């Protein structure tokens, strides 16, 4: 069976707001994330990883920020659409691994729901989804509390 691997990264700056969306979970916070869609860096990075595994471009090529249809878009829906594009090419995700990089908010209390959201959006088992978080020990833009970054790796395998 043939497999492919892709990687993705996304970054959004903090701005006005009272929550952030990460892994499809609305997390109360004293700031929001500046973005055209809901700013979910975790799901955006995962979309790029899945698209990259099949050389299908990046999330911006499929859901351009210049297109008003995607304003305030729910990134779980974008991820499901990417999953459908992967399936249309004859592939399915076999493993997804995400790392969210921020000093705050705390990610650990939300990991289980994030994993569930991703598994549901992609139609895979939760055991195929890993979500974890790290800080940058107060270094760089994440450490200074200027924004959040996420990194993702996805493996896909040929269907049948």
C-alpha positions, 0 to 999 in steps of 0.5 A, spaced: 500 500 500 502 506 498 502 512 503 504 519 503 506 524 508 505 532 508 506 537 513 503 544 515 504 550 519 499 556 520 500 562 524 495 567 527 496 574 531 492 575 537 487 581 536 480 583 539 476 578 541 473 574 547 475 567 545 480 563 540 478 557 536 483 551 536 481 544 533 474 546 532 473 548 540 471 555 542 476 557 548 474 563 552 480 568 552 481 575 553 483 576 546 481 573 539 485 571 533 486 575 527 483 572 521 479 571 515 475 565 517 475 563 524 482 563 525 483 556 527 491 555 526 490 547 528 485 545 523 489 550 518 495 547 519 492 540 518 488 542 512 495 544 509 498 537 511 493 533 508 493 537 501 501 537 501 501 530 502 497 529 495 501 535 492 494 539 492 497 546 494 495 549 500 489 552 504 489 558 501 489 556 494 482 552 496 479 557 500 482 564 498 482 569 503 480 574 498 473 570 497 468 573 501 464 566 502 470 564 507 469 570 511 468 567 518 468 560 516 468 554 520 474 551 520 471 544 521 467 545 515 474 546 511 477 540 514 471 536 512 472 539 505 479 537 504 478 530 507 473 530 501 478 532 496 483 527 499 478 521 498 476 524 491 483 523 489 483 516 492 486 517 499 484 517 506 488 520 512 491 514 516 494 519 521 494 526 523 499 529 528 498 536 531 502 541 535 499 547 538 504 553 540 502 558 545 503 560 552 496 561 553 490 559 553 491 552 556 490 547 551 490 540 555 483 541 558 481 541 550 485 536 547 480 530 547 474 535 544 479 537 539 481 530 537 474 528 537 472 534 532 478 532 527 476 525 527 469 526 526 471 531 520 475 526 517 471 520 518 477 517 521 478 513 528 480 518 534 486 513 535 489 516 528 489 523 531 494 526 536 494 533 539 499 536 543 501 543 545 508 546 547 510 553 549 516 557 547 519 558 554 517 566 553 521 566 546 519 569 540 512 572 538 508 566 541 512 567 547 511 574 547 503 573 547 503 576 540 499 570 537 499 562 536 502 557 531 500 550 529 504 545 526 501 538 523 503 532 519 499 527 516 499 521 513 495 518 507 494 511 504 491 509 498 484 507 498 483 499 497 
